[in-house]
């Protein structure tokens, strides 16, 4: 078999077949910071530079080839036991999008008769570089402490200095969830109503039913609850639907949800809950579900537009997912198995007025300058009523 010490690397943009080559028209164009703005990053010398597409792709190449492709081979070893570099005929770096934190690229490794997929999360500002380093460690920690299939595995991270601008570019290689797509609330032109649309660039974007949407919210809430530590109050936070943090794959009208990011894992408040019978455990769980149920309803129209509020199926799905997550934690010996009934009784002991009062306290702890606040306050009273009704359905 032909041995290829450095397999060819090809660069392109998502949805476009054209290969991007050095010194081409796009190569020297500035890389947008987000979906809306262009990047202008100042160097330490006070000069202003734009990170270009060429800088981006060259940094990706350097990272992939560094130390004889060590990180890539580690990723391949997790996908194929006997994979070697000499089996690789081509590596594709496909820039997917320009997000708030990262500019992720889909990495396609073509080897023999198979292809393997990974994601390279690339950060170009110092804030996002710091975020990337912290997220890499967070994902690594969560997989080590809580074996799961909900968040991506990570294989390696680093920082590359751009040759042209002398600016740092951070990145880490992680598992790619093939066939999964972003989803957002969008206005259906057929009836003018807000519904969830799945961004499937292969088969076409499509709206889904309320039942399918409720199942997506259920699974998203289940994932968040599964990672919530009832003793330390540690949880994955922040997260937001508008950032595309959750993705979905729908097969035979059955959705499967993954969480593709975990920027931080820390307690939102501190208290001593070393006693498994402590009321603080249940108080913490109530605060957790209040925050979760509110945030689960927030999105931006089509991902980047105005802040929007999801319909009631989000509440019912969230409560079901919350309880499913608690049940899963019990089955995994992370918490006592008998906590379910105690928790249900505790939730049922709160009136609708009490839930609204507590929800107001929770919302007052949010960043009051965030654009979400106006939408939350506008809908909070009705949300508390819908949350109360959803909890009543848990009654046994």
N, C-alpha and C positions, 0 to 999 in steps of 0.2 A: 504493500500500500504506500502511496505517495505521502511523504512526511512534509507537513507544512509548518514551519517554525512560527510564522506569522500569517495566519489566515487573512485574506483580504477583508477590509472593513468598508462597508458602503453606507452612505448617509442619505436620509430622505425625510420627508415630512409625512405625517399620518394622512392616509387617503390619497397620496400622490405617488405615482410610480417613478417619476423623474428622479434620477440620482443627483444629489447635490455635490458638486466638485469644487476643490480649492480654486479660489479666485474667480468663481462664477458670480453671476449677478447677486445671488442671495448671500453668498459667503461673507461678504463684507457689510451686509445690512445689519442694523442693530437688532438685538433680540428683545422682544417686548417683555416688560416686567410682569405684566398681567395680560389678560385678554383685552384690556382697554388702553394700556399706556406703553410707551417705549422706555427702555432702560437708559438711564444716565447715571453712571456710578462714578464717584470721585475717587481718584487714586490718592495714596498717601502724600503725594507731592503737590496736591491741590489742583491737578489737571483733571479735566472731565473726559471720560471715555465711555463709550458704549460697548458692552459685551456683545460681540457679534455672533452670528450663526457659526462662523468659522471658528471663533474662540470656543464656542460650545462643543462643536463636534471634535475639534482637536483635543480638548480636555477629556472628552469621553474616550477617544482613542487611547490617549496616554494612560488613563485609568485602567482600561481593559487590558492593555498590553503590559502594564507595570508588573515587574517581577515575574516575567514569563507567564503572564495570564493567570497568576495565582488565584485571584478572587473569582474569576470566571470559571476556572477549573473546580474550585470549591463548590460553586453553584451547580455546575454540571454533575459533580459527584453525588449531589443530593437528588438529581433527576435520573441519572443513569449510572449504575454501579461501575461499569467498566469503561466509562467515557475517557478518552485521551484527546489531547490537542491535535494529534495527527489525524483524528477522525473528522475534524472540523474543516469544512470546505469554504465557509463564508460566515461573516458576522454582519448583521444589519443593525444599524442604529437609527431608529425611527422616532423623531421628535413628535410627541403626542399632543401636547398642549402647553399653554403658558398659565400656570396657576398662581395663586397668591403666595405660596411658599416655594414651590418647585416647578421646574420645567422637565417633567418626566419623559424619558425616552424608553420605548419598547425595544428590548434587545432580543434579536432573533438569531439563534445559533443554528446554522444549518450543518448537520453532521450525518454523513452517510445518507440513509433514507429517512431520517427524522429531523424535526425542528424542535428546538427548545426555547422557551420564552422567559424573559426576566424583565424587570423594570430597573432603570437607572434614574434615581431621583437626583436631579441636579439643582443646586442652589447657587445664586449669583450675587446676592446681597449678604452683608455680614450677619444681619438678623436671620436670614434663612439658612446660612451656613451653620450658625450656632444651633438653629432648630434641627437641621439635618443630623448633626452630631448627637444631639440629645435624643432624637427619635430613633436613631439606629440603636443606641444603648437601651432605650425603653422597649423596643420590639424584641431585642435580644433577651432582656430581663423577663419579659412576659412569657416568652416561649420556654424559658428555662424553669420558671416557677409555676406556670399554668399551661400545661400541654393542651394545645387547641388546634383547630383548623380554620379559625375565623380571621386571623390577621396574617400578613405575609412573613415568611421566614426572611432573614437577612444574612448576607454572605460576606460583606466587607464594605468599608467606607474609607474615605481619604479626601485630600485637598490637593488640587492641581493649580499651579500658578500659570495664568494665561501668558503666552510668550509675547503677544502683541501689546497688551495693556498692563501687564505685570500685576494683574488683579487675581485674587484667589477665587477658585470655583470649587465648591464642596459637592460631594456626591456619595451615595451609597447604593449598592446593588441589592435587590430584594426579589422575592418571588412575584411573578406576574400571574394574576388570576385570568387565565385565558377564557374568553367568551363572556366575561363580565363587563357591564357598562354602567356609566353614570345614569342617574335618573333625577328628574327635577319636576317641580310643579310648573305647568304650562297651560295656557288658555287654549282649549280645543275649539278650533274655528267652526266645527260642525254645530256646536250648541252654545258656544261662548262661556262654558264652565271651566273652572280650573281643575285639572286632573294631572296625574303623574304621567310623564312621558319618559320613555327609556331611550337613551341616546345610542342606538345601535347603528353605527356607521357602515356595517357590513350588509345587514338585511333591511335597513331603513328604520328611522325613528318611529316609534309607535306608542300610542296611548294605551293604558291598561285599565282594567275594571276596578271598581271600588274594592271588590273582594281580593283581588290580587294586590292592590295597594295596602289593604289591611294586613295581609300576610307579610309584605315587605317591612311594614312598621313593626309587626310582631317579632320578626327575626332580628331586626336592628336593635330593638329593646332587649331581646334575649341576650344578644352579644354583649351589650353594655352592662347588663346585670351580671352576666357570667364573670366579667372581669372586676366587678365591684367587690371590695374587701369589706365585709360587714363589721370587722373588728377594728380596722385601722382607718376606714372610710376612704381608702385609696381607690381611685377610679381613673379611667381614661378621660382626659379633659385637657384642652378644649376640643370640641368637634362641632361640625356644622354641615347640614345637608347641602348648603350653597357651595361649599368647597369640594363637593363630590367625595366626601370621606367614606360613604357607603356606596357599594356597587352591587349590581344584581345580574344574575343570569336566569333567564326564563326559558324553561323547556316544558312543552306540553302544558302550558299555562300554569306551571308550578315554579314560583321564584325561589332562588337560592341567593342569600345575601352574604357579603363579606365586608369587613372593615379594613380599608387599605392603609390607614394611618393611625398612629398612636403617639402624638407629639409629646405628651407628658403623662405620667402615672403618679399621682400624688393625692393626698387627702385635701378636700376642700375646707375642712375644719378639723380641729384636734379635740380629742376627748379620750378618756381611759375606758376601753370596753373589753378588758381582759376577762371579765366575768361573762360567760356565755349566756347567763340569764339576765344580763343587764338590760334595763329598759332603753338605754342609749342605743343599743343595736337596732331596736325597732323604730326609735325616733330617727336614727340615721337612715334607715330604709325608707321611711316616709318622706324625709327631705329629698332623698335620692330620686324617688319616683315622682315627686312634685317637679323637680328640675328636669328630669328625663322627659316627662310628659309634655312640658312646655317646649323644650328645645326640639323635641321630635316633630313638632308642628311647624317649625320655622324653616323657611327656604327662601331663595330668591327666584323670582319668575324667570324661567329658562336659565337658571344658574347665575346670572349676572344682573338681572333687573331689580325691580323693587322687591322689598321684603314681603313675603306672602305667608299666609296662615293655612295649614292643612285642614281638611274637613274632619268630621268626627271619627271616621274610620281609623285615623291616626291614634286617637285616644284609646279606643277599644283594642286596637292591635298592640299598643304600648303596654297596657295593663296585662294582657295575656302573655306577652313576651317577657315582662317583668317576672311574672310568676313561673313561667317556663325556665327562665334563667336561674331563679332560686331553686327550682326542682333539680336542674342540671348540676348546680353546685353541691346539692345534697348527695346526688348520685356519684359525684366525683370526690366525695369525702372532704369537701372544702368547708362545709358547715354541717351542723346536726340535721339529720333527715327529718326530724319532727318539727322543724321551724315553720313549715308551710302553714299548718293550721293556726299556730300562734300568730303568725304574721297576718293572715286573713282576718282573724278576730280583731287584731289591733287596728287594721285599716278600717274595718267595719265600725269600729267604736267612734269614728270621727264623723261629725255631721257635715253637711254641705257648707254651712257657715264657717265651721272650723277649718275646712280645707281651703276656703277662700281666704280666710285670715292668714293662714300659714303660707299660702301661695303669694300673698302680698308681701309678706316678710321676705320670702325667698327672692322675689323679683326686685325688691329694694336693695338686695345685696348684689345685683347685677350691675354691670357698667352702665350707668344712666345716660351716657353719651352715645351708646351703641345704637345703630339704626333699628335694631330689633325692638327696643323698649316701647316705642309708640304702638307698634302692632301688638305686642304682648299685653300692654295695659288695656288696649281697646277690647281685647278678646278674653281677658282673664276671668271675669265673672262667669261668662257662659262656659268657659273651659272648666272651671271648678265644678260647675253643675254637671257637665258631661263626664268629668273624671269621677265624681261621686256616683253617678249612675253606672259607670263601668265597673267601679269597685263593688257596688251592690250585687252585680252579677256573679261575684266570686262567692257569695254566701252559700254555705254548705249546711 
